[in-house]
Amino acid sequence: MKSMKKTTYLVAITLVIAGLVVTSATSMPIAEKNSVTVNKLNMVSHEVSAPTMKVTQPIQKIPLRLDTTPAIEAAGDQVHPTFGRSAAGIHMAAYFDVTSDEIIWTYSDDDGITYDSGIYFAGLGGDYPAFKLWDANRFFGTYVTDYNDLGGGPTYLYEVNDATQLDDTTLNPLVYWDWSSYGWYDMIDADIACDNHFDDYDFGIVSLVTSTTYGTGYTNGPTIMYATSETGGTISWYYVNGCEHADVDIDLTTDYMYAAYDWFNESVWKLVVRVADFSNMDTGFDALYDIVGTGNLQFPAVAAYDDNIVVLAQTDEAGNDDIVCFYSTDKMVTASQSTVAADVDDETYPDVRVDADGNFVCTYFKNDKLYKSTSDDGGVTWSVAEEIDDAVAEYKSADITDYAVQALYEKSNGADVDIWLTPLAEEPQVPIIEIMSIAGGMGVSAVIKNTGTADATNVAWNIKVTGGILKLINKNVSGTITSLAMGAEETVKTGIIFGLGTISITVTADSDVMTATGKQLIIFSKI
């Protein structure tokens, strides 16, 4: 993909394939074979860049901590939940509060047992927030910009480095890119996907349905946005009109991005999927495909792992609403169709994520209840549905978190709508490296522990000690712990430090950081 000054032209290729039918004893029967047409659209991608701006609106703190039967409960309706979850059970969550007409940003530090009452940014408005985990405890989020905010043109990015300190806007900045000055307006949907394999600022992709007068213009077009530096970002699009809903995922084994949209074209709802090499957004692979079914296809949900891609959608092919899956192993050049749910009752609003074992886990609604189904073969077959709970069946009224461990969903208590939490899949077995303490003595030492659920290897650590009279103390020691078993700890040391005066200590181990201050008394470090 190139900028407007350097445009890459994409060659159109049209392929028609037949959907393969594979069944197993543990999966529900798949519907009859369906022909799936995948077209590589003969279109050109375009892009524009803009500077990153920091939000200066004051934060409003909601005073009471939540500790109730629902995960999130307050006066009035709480809707459109989203959350990211770390392996340590830290949740970064958000929802739209109907009474205040604001997005509430909140967290849980006990894996959803309780949630903080949260904060909001006064006057920004917006709706349909989306959050994903970037690394150990770092999250990124976005939302659909309010039309009263520069005509709905800006794209917002909420970087959360410590969810337990949301009132610290230096640690957790909300920034935006003002695309309204280039002609963008009226964003109607947004989603986010994260990838931590590149630069620290490189959060991933925001997928948008928005409009612009830029160039030849488009209305409700499939659009993506990503950061290009610490201080700038790029918006990129194809000239396509008539999209309504957006979803996006990044395959963390290949770093390929898949952004899915429903598209009203030629009197029928189709799907369009943008596929791009996230490791090389400037000149790497970039194509837009459409998927044509035999009925209307809407409300897409996409997930990808190890070159297995699934795109779920709601279809009215049989005269009522069902959930179908389009699965691919060649980056959407070809695709086959399977059935997720097809009862006589309507099944609606799918969502899908990849679990820790590479399986796909989806949720959908039927008869005002939330259901779950899984696929362990890349979307070819799906398990018999499992009923979870009564729920409000609306677009984005449920959200599956990272690795499909849990889901948040709306549920009515008869008087108003609250947000509930449910387990879905097995928790990923991962090491979690934490610095337990910093101590003095003949030098500075730190205790590093693996508090996770799997053994760790090659744990990088660093101790930096600076200060003293005339700032003559500058000790910087690094090392690697070759192996650290689950539950084990190890003490790392600087060795003797010479000097006199106040010292500052910073210890890092993997992604964890701890700081301390003390005094250096010749060869003795007092913490």
C-alpha positions as CSV (number, residue, x, y, z in Angstrom):
1,M,0.0,0.0,0.0
2,K,1.3,3.4,-0.9
3,S,0.4,7.0,-0.1
4,M,-1.4,9.2,-2.5
5,K,1.9,10.2,-4.0
6,K,3.0,6.6,-4.5
7,T,0.0,4.5,-5.3
8,T,0.1,0.7,-5.7
9,Y,-2.3,-0.7,-8.3
10,L,-3.9,-4.1,-7.5
11,V,-4.6,-6.6,-10.2
12,A,-8.1,-8.1,-10.2
13,I,-8.4,-11.9,-9.9
14,T,-11.8,-13.6,-9.6
15,L,-12.0,-17.2,-8.2
16,V,-15.0,-19.4,-7.7
17,I,-14.7,-22.3,-5.3
18,A,-17.0,-24.8,-3.7
19,G,-17.4,-25.0,0.0
20,L,-16.0,-28.3,1.4
21,V,-18.2,-30.3,3.8
22,V,-16.4,-32.0,6.7
23,T,-18.2,-33.5,9.7
24,S,-17.2,-35.2,12.9
25,A,-18.9,-37.1,15.7
26,T,-18.5,-34.1,18.1
27,S,-19.7,-31.4,15.8
28,M,-23.1,-30.4,14.5
29,P,-23.9,-31.4,11.0
30,I,-22.8,-28.9,8.3
31,A,-25.3,-27.6,5.8
32,E,-25.2,-28.6,2.2
33,K,-22.3,-27.5,0.0
34,N,-22.4,-23.8,-0.8
35,S,-20.5,-22.1,-3.6
36,V,-18.6,-19.1,-2.3
37,T,-17.4,-16.5,-4.7
38,V,-14.3,-14.6,-3.6
39,N,-13.5,-11.6,-5.8
40,K,-10.3,-9.6,-5.5
41,L,-11.6,-6.1,-6.3
42,N,-9.8,-4.1,-8.9
43,M,-9.4,-1.0,-6.7
44,V,-6.6,1.2,-5.4
45,S,-5.8,1.8,-1.8
46,H,-5.1,5.4,-0.7
47,E,-3.8,7.0,2.5
48,V,-3.3,10.3,4.3
49,S,-1.2,11.0,7.4
50,A,-1.9,13.4,10.3
51,P,-0.2,14.3,13.6
52,T,-1.1,12.7,16.9
53,M,-3.0,15.0,19.3
54,K,-3.4,14.5,23.1
55,V,-6.9,14.9,24.6
56,T,-7.0,17.6,27.2
57,Q,-10.6,17.2,28.5
58,P,-10.7,16.7,32.3
59,I,-11.3,13.3,33.7
60,Q,-14.4,12.8,35.8
61,K,-14.1,10.1,38.5
62,I,-17.1,8.0,39.5
63,P,-16.8,7.7,43.3
64,L,-18.1,4.2,44.2
65,R,-16.5,0.9,43.5
66,L,-18.8,-1.7,42.1
67,D,-19.3,-5.0,44.0
68,T,-22.5,-6.6,42.8
69,T,-23.9,-9.7,41.3
70,P,-23.7,-8.3,37.7
71,A,-20.1,-7.4,36.7
72,I,-21.2,-3.8,36.1
73,E,-24.4,-2.3,37.5
74,A,-25.5,1.3,37.9
75,A,-28.7,3.3,37.6
76,G,-30.1,3.1,34.0
77,D,-28.8,1.0,31.2
78,Q,-25.1,0.0,30.7
79,V,-24.6,-1.3,27.1
80,H,-22.1,-2.1,24.5
81,P,-19.4,-3.7,26.8
82,T,-15.9,-4.4,25.7
83,F,-12.8,-5.5,27.5
84,G,-9.2,-6.8,27.2
85,R,-7.8,-9.3,29.7
86,S,-4.2,-10.0,30.8
87,A,-2.9,-13.3,31.9
88,A,-2.7,-11.9,35.4
89,G,-6.5,-11.3,35.4
90,I,-6.4,-7.5,34.9
91,H,-9.4,-6.3,32.9
92,M,-9.5,-3.0,31.0
93,A,-13.1,-2.5,30.2
94,A,-15.5,0.1,28.8
95,Y,-19.2,0.5,28.1
96,F,-21.7,3.1,27.1
97,D,-23.8,4.5,29.9
98,V,-27.2,5.6,28.6
99,T,-28.0,7.9,31.5
100,S,-24.9,10.0,31.3
101,D,-24.5,9.6,27.5
102,E,-20.8,8.9,28.0
103,I,-18.4,6.0,27.6
104,I,-17.3,4.8,31.0
105,W,-13.7,3.4,31.2
106,T,-13.1,1.0,34.1
107,Y,-10.9,-1.9,35.2
108,S,-10.9,-5.0,37.4
109,D,-7.8,-6.2,39.2
110,D,-9.3,-9.4,40.4
111,D,-10.4,-11.1,37.1
112,G,-13.8,-9.6,37.1
113,I,-14.9,-10.3,40.6
114,T,-15.3,-6.6,41.1
115,Y,-14.9,-3.6,38.8
116,D,-13.9,-0.1,39.6
117,S,-16.7,2.4,39.1
118,G,-14.6,4.0,36.4
119,I,-14.0,7.4,34.7
120,Y,-15.2,9.3,31.7
121,F,-13.8,12.1,29.6
122,A,-16.2,15.0,30.1
123,G,-17.9,16.1,26.9
124,L,-16.4,13.7,24.4
125,G,-19.4,11.4,24.1
126,G,-19.0,8.5,21.6
127,D,-20.2,4.9,21.7
128,Y,-19.3,1.3,20.8
129,P,-15.9,1.2,22.6
130,A,-13.4,-1.6,21.7
131,F,-10.4,-2.8,23.7
132,K,-7.6,-5.3,23.1
133,L,-4.6,-6.5,25.1
134,W,-1.2,-5.4,23.5
135,D,1.2,-7.1,25.9
136,A,1.4,-8.3,29.5
137,N,-0.6,-5.4,31.0
138,R,-0.8,-2.8,28.2
139,F,-4.1,-2.2,26.4
140,F,-5.3,-0.1,23.5
141,G,-8.8,1.0,22.9
142,T,-10.9,3.1,20.5
143,Y,-14.6,4.0,20.0
144,V,-17.0,5.5,17.5
145,T,-16.6,9.2,17.6
146,D,-19.6,11.4,18.4
147,Y,-20.9,13.4,15.5
148,N,-20.8,16.5,17.7
149,D,-17.0,16.0,18.0
150,L,-15.8,17.6,14.8
151,G,-18.5,15.9,12.7
152,G,-17.4,12.5,13.8
153,G,-14.1,12.8,11.9
154,P,-11.4,12.1,14.5
155,T,-10.1,8.7,15.4
156,Y,-9.3,8.2,19.1
157,L,-6.8,5.8,20.7
158,Y,-6.7,5.1,24.4
159,E,-3.3,3.8,25.6
160,V,-3.6,2.1,29.0
161,N,-0.3,1.2,30.6
162,D,-1.7,0.7,34.1
163,A,-5.4,0.0,34.2
164,T,-5.4,0.5,38.0
165,Q,-4.4,4.2,37.6
166,L,-6.9,5.5,35.0
167,D,-6.9,9.0,36.5
168,D,-3.2,9.4,35.5
169,T,-3.4,10.7,31.9
170,T,0.4,10.8,31.5
171,L,0.6,7.1,32.2
172,N,-2.6,6.4,30.3
173,P,-3.1,9.0,27.5
174,L,-6.1,9.4,25.3
175,V,-4.9,10.7,21.9
176,Y,-6.6,11.4,18.6
177,W,-6.0,12.1,14.9
178,D,-8.1,14.8,13.4
179,W,-9.2,13.5,10.0
180,S,-12.0,16.0,9.9
181,S,-9.6,18.6,8.5
182,Y,-9.1,16.3,5.5
183,G,-12.8,15.8,4.9
184,W,-13.6,12.8,7.1
185,Y,-16.9,12.8,8.9
186,D,-19.7,10.6,10.5
187,M,-18.0,7.5,11.8
188,I,-20.6,4.8,12.4
189,D,-18.6,1.8,13.6
190,A,-15.1,1.0,14.8
191,D,-13.0,-1.9,16.1
192,I,-9.3,-2.5,17.1
193,A,-6.7,-5.2,16.8
194,C,-3.3,-5.2,18.5
195,D,0.1,-6.5,17.6
196,N,3.1,-6.0,19.8
197,H,5.8,-7.4,17.4
198,F,7.1,-4.0,16.2
199,D,7.7,-0.5,17.6
200,D,6.4,0.5,20.9
201,Y,4.0,3.1,19.4
202,D,2.8,0.5,16.8
203,F,-0.4,-0.5,18.6
204,G,-2.1,-2.3,15.7
205,I,-5.1,-1.4,13.5
206,V,-8.3,0.5,14.0
207,S,-11.0,-0.5,11.5
208,L,-13.6,2.1,10.7
209,V,-16.8,2.6,8.7
210,T,-16.7,6.3,8.0
211,S,-17.2,8.9,5.2
212,T,-15.1,11.5,3.5
213,T,-15.1,14.3,0.8
214,Y,-11.4,13.7,0.3
215,G,-10.4,12.9,-3.3
216,T,-13.5,11.5,-5.1
217,G,-15.1,10.8,-1.7
218,Y,-17.1,7.9,-0.3
219,T,-20.0,7.3,2.1
220,N,-19.7,4.7,4.8
221,G,-16.5,3.2,3.4
222,P,-14.2,0.5,4.7
223,T,-11.3,2.3,6.3
224,I,-8.3,1.5,8.5
225,M,-6.0,3.6,10.6
226,Y,-2.6,2.9,12.2
227,A,0.3,4.8,13.8
228,T,3.4,5.6,11.8
229,S,5.4,7.1,14.5
230,E,5.2,8.4,18.1
231,T,3.7,11.6,16.7
232,G,1.8,10.6,13.6
233,G,-0.8,8.2,12.1
234,T,-2.1,7.2,8.7
235,I,-5.7,6.6,7.5
236,S,-6.1,4.3,4.6
237,W,-9.1,3.4,2.5
238,Y,-10.6,2.0,-0.7
239,Y,-13.3,3.9,-2.6
240,V,-16.2,1.7,-1.6
241,N,-19.6,3.0,-0.5
242,G,-22.3,1.4,1.6
243,C,-20.6,-0.4,4.5
244,E,-22.2,-0.5,7.9
245,H,-20.3,-2.7,10.4
246,A,-16.6,-3.3,11.0
247,D,-14.5,-6.0,12.7
248,V,-10.7,-6.6,12.6
249,D,-8.1,-9.1,13.8
250,I,-4.4,-9.6,13.3
251,D,-2.9,-13.0,13.0
252,L,-0.1,-12.9,15.5
253,T,1.7,-15.8,13.9
254,T,1.9,-14.1,10.5
255,D,1.3,-10.4,11.3
256,Y,-1.4,-10.3,8.6
257,M,-4.4,-8.0,9.2
258,Y,-8.0,-9.0,8.3
259,A,-10.6,-6.2,8.4
260,A,-14.1,-7.3,7.6
261,Y,-17.1,-5.2,6.7
262,D,-20.7,-5.8,5.5
263,W,-21.4,-4.0,2.2
264,F,-24.7,-3.2,0.6
265,N,-24.0,-3.6,-3.1
266,E,-26.2,-4.5,-6.1
267,S,-29.3,-4.7,-3.8
268,V,-27.7,-7.3,-1.5
269,W,-25.5,-7.3,1.6
270,K,-22.1,-8.9,0.9
271,L,-18.9,-9.0,2.9
272,V,-15.7,-7.2,2.1
273,V,-12.4,-8.3,3.7
274,R,-9.2,-6.2,3.5
275,V,-6.1,-8.3,3.9
276,A,-2.7,-6.5,4.5
277,D,0.8,-7.4,5.7
278,F,0.9,-5.4,9.0
279,S,4.7,-5.8,9.1
280,N,5.0,-3.7,6.0
281,M,2.0,-1.4,5.6
282,D,3.9,0.9,3.2
283,T,4.8,-1.5,0.4
284,G,3.6,-4.9,1.6
285,F,0.7,-7.0,0.4
286,D,-2.7,-5.2,0.5
287,A,-5.9,-6.4,-1.2
288,L,-9.7,-6.1,-0.8
289,Y,-11.9,-9.1,-1.4
290,D,-15.6,-9.4,-1.5
291,I,-17.6,-12.5,-0.4
292,V,-20.9,-13.1,-2.1
293,G,-23.4,-15.5,-0.5
294,T,-26.8,-16.6,-1.6
295,G,-28.5,-14.4,1.0
296,N,-27.8,-11.2,2.7
297,L,-24.6,-11.3,4.8
298,Q,-24.3,-8.9,7.8
299,F,-22.6,-8.2,11.1
300,P,-19.2,-9.8,10.3
301,A,-16.8,-11.1,13.0
302,V,-13.3,-12.1,12.0
303,A,-10.5,-14.0,13.8
304,A,-7.2,-15.4,12.5
305,Y,-4.5,-17.7,13.8
306,D,-1.6,-19.4,12.0
307,D,-3.0,-18.7,8.6
308,N,-6.5,-20.0,9.5
309,I,-9.0,-17.3,9.0
310,V,-12.7,-17.3,9.9
311,V,-15.2,-14.7,9.0
312,L,-18.6,-15.2,10.7
313,A,-21.7,-13.5,9.5
314,Q,-25.5,-13.4,10.0
315,T,-27.4,-14.6,6.9
316,D,-31.0,-14.7,5.8
317,E,-30.4,-17.4,3.1
318,A,-33.0,-19.8,4.6
319,G,-35.6,-17.2,5.2
320,N,-34.7,-16.6,8.8
321,D,-31.4,-15.5,10.4
322,D,-28.6,-18.0,10.8
323,I,-24.9,-17.8,11.5
324,V,-22.4,-19.0,8.8
325,C,-18.6,-19.1,8.7
326,F,-16.3,-18.4,5.7
327,Y,-13.0,-20.1,6.4
328,S,-9.7,-19.7,4.5
329,T,-6.1,-20.9,4.8
330,D,-4.6,-18.8,2.0
331,K,-5.2,-15.2,3.3
332,M,-8.7,-15.1,1.8
333,V,-7.7,-15.7,-1.8
334,T,-10.2,-18.6,-1.6
335,A,-12.7,-19.5,1.0
336,S,-15.2,-22.2,1.9
337,Q,-18.5,-21.9,3.8
338,S,-19.7,-23.8,6.9
339,T,-22.7,-23.5,9.2
340,V,-22.3,-22.3,12.8
341,A,-26.0,-22.3,13.7
342,A,-29.1,-22.8,11.6
343,D,-32.2,-23.6,13.7
344,V,-35.8,-22.5,12.8
345,D,-35.3,-19.7,15.3
346,D,-33.2,-16.6,14.5
347,E,-29.5,-16.7,15.4
348,T,-27.9,-13.2,15.4
349,Y,-24.9,-11.0,16.0
350,P,-21.9,-13.3,16.0
351,D,-18.6,-12.6,17.8
352,V,-15.4,-14.7,17.5
353,R,-11.9,-15.0,19.0
354,V,-9.0,-17.5,19.1
355,D,-8.4,-19.3,22.3
356,A,-5.0,-20.3,23.8
357,D,-5.0,-23.6,21.8
358,G,-5.7,-22.0,18.5
359,N,-9.4,-23.0,18.5
360,F,-12.1,-20.5,17.4
361,V,-14.7,-19.6,20.0
362,C,-17.8,-17.8,19.0
363,T,-20.9,-16.4,20.6
364,Y,-24.3,-15.4,19.2
365,F,-27.9,-14.9,20.3
366,K,-31.0,-17.0,19.9
367,N,-34.4,-16.3,21.6
368,D,-32.8,-13.6,23.9
369,K,-30.2,-16.0,25.1
370,L,-26.4,-16.0,24.6
371,Y,-24.9,-19.1,23.1
372,K,-21.4,-20.4,22.6
373,S,-19.9,-22.7,19.9
374,T,-16.3,-23.7,19.1
375,S,-14.3,-25.0,16.1
376,D,-11.1,-27.0,16.5
377,D,-10.5,-27.4,12.8
378,G,-10.2,-23.9,11.5
379,G,-13.9,-23.2,11.0
380,V,-14.7,-26.3,9.0
381,T,-17.0,-27.7,11.7
382,W,-18.6,-26.1,14.8
383,S,-19.6,-27.7,18.1
384,V,-23.2,-28.2,19.2
385,A,-24.3,-24.8,20.8
386,E,-24.0,-24.3,24.5
387,E,-26.5,-22.0,26.2
388,I,-24.9,-19.4,28.5
389,D,-27.5,-17.1,29.9
390,D,-30.4,-14.8,29.2
391,A,-29.1,-11.8,27.3
392,V,-30.1,-8.7,25.4
393,A,-29.7,-9.5,21.7
394,E,-28.3,-6.4,20.0
395,Y,-25.3,-5.5,17.9
396,K,-22.2,-5.4,20.2
397,S,-24.2,-6.3,23.3
398,A,-21.6,-9.0,24.0
399,D,-17.8,-9.0,23.7
400,I,-15.3,-11.9,23.9
401,T,-12.0,-11.0,25.5
402,D,-8.5,-12.0,24.5
403,Y,-7.9,-15.7,24.1
404,A,-11.6,-16.2,24.5
405,V,-11.3,-16.7,28.3
406,Q,-14.4,-14.7,29.2
407,A,-17.2,-12.7,27.7
408,L,-19.1,-9.6,28.9
409,Y,-22.7,-9.3,27.8
410,E,-25.9,-7.3,28.4
411,K,-28.7,-8.7,30.6
412,S,-32.0,-7.1,31.6
413,N,-33.2,-7.3,35.2
414,G,-36.6,-6.1,34.2
415,A,-36.0,-2.5,35.2
416,D,-32.8,-1.7,33.4
417,V,-29.8,-3.4,31.6
418,D,-26.6,-4.4,33.3
419,I,-23.4,-6.1,32.2
420,W,-22.6,-9.6,33.2
421,L,-19.4,-11.7,32.9
422,T,-19.1,-15.4,31.9
423,P,-16.2,-17.8,31.4
424,L,-15.8,-19.3,27.9
425,A,-12.5,-21.1,27.3
426,E,-9.5,-22.4,29.1
427,E,-7.1,-19.8,30.5
428,P,-3.8,-19.7,28.5
429,Q,-0.9,-21.2,30.4
430,V,1.7,-18.5,30.3
431,P,4.6,-17.3,32.6
432,I,4.1,-14.0,34.4
433,I,7.3,-12.3,35.5
434,E,7.1,-10.0,38.5
435,I,9.6,-8.1,40.5
436,M,8.8,-8.9,44.1
437,S,11.2,-6.6,46.0
438,I,14.3,-4.5,45.9
439,A,16.9,-4.6,48.7
440,G,20.2,-3.0,49.6
441,G,23.4,-4.3,51.2
442,M,26.6,-4.7,49.5
443,G,25.0,-3.4,46.3
444,V,21.4,-3.6,45.1
445,S,19.5,-6.8,44.6
446,A,16.0,-7.7,43.4
447,V,13.8,-10.8,43.7
448,I,12.2,-11.8,40.4
449,K,9.4,-14.4,40.5
450,N,7.4,-16.3,38.0
451,T,3.8,-16.0,39.2
452,G,2.3,-17.4,36.0
453,T,1.0,-20.8,35.0
454,A,3.9,-22.0,32.8
455,D,7.7,-22.1,33.1
456,A,9.7,-19.1,31.7
457,T,12.9,-19.1,29.7
458,N,15.4,-16.4,28.9
459,V,14.0,-13.8,31.3
460,A,15.9,-10.5,30.6
461,W,16.6,-8.3,33.6
462,N,18.3,-5.0,34.3
463,I,19.2,-3.0,37.4
464,K,20.1,0.7,37.0
465,V,21.4,2.7,39.9
466,T,22.1,6.4,39.5
467,G,22.7,9.5,41.7
468,G,25.1,10.2,44.5
469,I,27.1,13.4,45.2
470,L,27.8,15.1,41.9
471,K,25.8,12.3,40.2
472,L,28.9,10.1,40.1
473,I,27.0,6.9,40.7
474,N,25.9,5.2,37.4
475,K,25.7,1.4,37.8
476,N,23.9,-0.5,35.0
477,V,23.8,-4.3,35.2
478,S,21.9,-6.6,32.9
479,G,21.5,-10.4,32.7
480,T,19.3,-13.2,31.6
481,I,17.7,-15.9,33.8
482,T,17.9,-19.0,31.6
483,S,14.9,-20.7,33.1
484,L,12.5,-19.8,35.9
485,A,9.9,-22.5,36.8
486,M,6.3,-21.7,37.6
487,G,6.3,-20.4,41.2
488,A,10.1,-20.1,41.4
489,E,12.0,-16.9,42.2
490,E,15.6,-15.8,41.7
491,T,17.6,-12.9,43.2
492,V,19.7,-10.8,40.9
493,K,22.4,-8.4,42.0
494,T,24.5,-5.4,40.9
495,G,27.6,-6.3,42.9
496,I,29.3,-3.6,45.0
497,I,28.6,0.0,44.3
498,F,31.0,2.8,45.3
499,G,29.8,6.3,46.2
500,L,28.0,8.5,48.6
501,G,24.6,10.2,48.6
502,T,21.0,9.7,47.4
503,I,20.4,7.0,44.7
504,S,17.6,6.1,42.4
505,I,17.0,2.4,41.4
506,T,15.1,1.1,38.4
507,V,14.6,-2.7,38.0
508,T,13.1,-4.3,34.9
509,A,12.4,-8.0,34.4
510,D,10.6,-8.9,31.2
511,S,7.9,-6.2,31.0
512,D,7.7,-5.6,34.7
513,V,9.3,-2.4,36.2
514,M,9.9,-1.5,39.9
515,T,11.6,1.7,41.2
516,A,13.0,2.6,44.6
517,T,15.2,5.3,46.2
518,G,17.9,5.0,48.9
519,K,21.3,6.2,50.0
520,Q,24.7,5.0,49.1
521,L,27.2,4.9,52.1
522,I,30.6,4.3,50.5
523,I,30.1,0.5,49.6
524,F,26.8,0.0,51.5
525,S,23.5,0.6,49.7
526,K,20.6,1.4,52.0
527,I,17.1,1.0,50.5
